[in-house]
Amino acid sequence: MPTARKGESQARVKAHVIPALILLLDRFTPDVLLIPKTGKSNTRRSKHSILALEAMVAEAYRRSIPVYAFSDHDVRNAFRDTEGKPATNKAAIDQLIAERHPALKRSLPRPRRRWDPEAYYRPLFNAVALHGAWLDLLERDQ
């Protein structure tokens, strides 16, 4: 099986993935774009994911769509337990999300072990967690 040359997959992202993401902006016309912060001290992402996120942010700015980036720390602080302590990990955040949104309880991912693949509903819970962080930011700004 031939292997992809360096740069081919990046070109594929630019040629296929980014236009598809821009079509999503056309179709759904969001009021705001919520993304995870990336970088050394934030969420680790592949080069392709960072490239796609940067393209989405650039397109959102071009369309005057506000963009908010949240670190893992921001998300954990947005989800607090009954004692007011920030959530310690994704499993705790997922549990709090399921409590706030009972319809998601059936899709609650099990706590992940290092060797487990990512759960099918993980991206959904990540998106809801970003939304929770955004709502927390709005509450603090008032």
N, C-alpha and C positions, 0 to 999 in steps of 0.2 A: 504494500500500500504506500503510495507516495506521500511524503510529508509536506505540509504547507511551508513555503519559504517565509522567512521573516518578513513581515510587512504585508503579506497577502491577507491574513485574517484582519489586520487593521484596515486594509483597503475594503474588505468585505463589510466591516462595520460601517465605514463611511458611505459605502455604496448602497447598502441594504437596510441596516438596522436604524441608522439615524433618520433616513427618509420615512421609515415606518413609524418612528416615534413622533416625527413632526406631523404625520397624518393623524395620529392620535390627538395631538393638540388641535388640529383642524376639526376633528369630529366631536370632541367633548368640550372644547373651549373652556378650560378651567379658569377660575377666578384667582387661584394661587397655586404655586408649584412648591411642594414640600420634598426636600431631598436630604439624604444623609450626608453629613460632612465626611470628606475623605482626606486622607493624609496620614502623616506619621503618627499623630496622637489621636486619630479618629478611626472610623470604620475602615478596615482594609478592603479594597476593591481591586479587581483586575484592571489592567490598562485599558481593556475594551470597555469596561463599565464606566471608568472615569472619562474616557473619550465620549461615550454616549451621554453621560450626565452633563459634561461641559457643553455639548451641542444642544441639549435640551435647555440648559440655563441661558445660553446665548439666544436661542429662539424665543424663549419666554421673555427675556429683556427686550428683544426686538418687537414683541407684541405687547409690551408694557404689562406683562403678567408679573406680579410680585413673586419673588423667590425667597424661600426660607430654608436654610440648611441647619440641621440639628445634629449635634454629636450624640454619642451613646450616653454620655453624662447628662445631657439635656433630657433625653428620653427617660432615663432612670429617675431623674428628679421630678418629672411630670407624673410618674406613677408611684404613689406612696401608699404604704399599708395603713392599717387602722391606727397605728401609733404615730403616723406621720413620717416614718422613715422611708427614704427612697428605695425603690425596688433594687435588689442586688444583682439580678441576672434576667435573661430573656424569659426563663420559665416563670419567674415571679411576675413579670410584665404581662406575659400571656394570660396568666391566671386572673390578673386584675382586669384585663381587657374582656375576658370571658364573663366576669362578674358584671361589668358595665354594659356589655352587649350580649345578652343571653342567647341571641340567635347564633353567635359564634361558638358557643360552648361545645357543640358537636364537632367542630373543626379544630378544637384546641390541640396544638402539637404537643407530643410528649417531650419531656426534657431531653435534650440531645446529648448523647455521649460522643466523645471525640471521633469514634469510628462510624457513627451513624451518618447516613446521607441527610441532606436538608429535607425537612418535612414538606409535604406538598403544599400545605397552607401557610408555611413560614412567610412568604412574601406578603400575603394578605395581613398577617399579624404585624409585620414590619410597617406596612402602610398605615394601619390603624394606630400603631404606636407613634409614628410621626405626626399623625393627626392629633393625637392626645398631647404631644409636646407642643404643637402649634396652639391648641386651645389653652394650654397652661400658660404659654407666652402671652396670649391675648388677655387672659385673666390678670396676669401680673402687671400688664401695661395699663390697665384701667384704674 
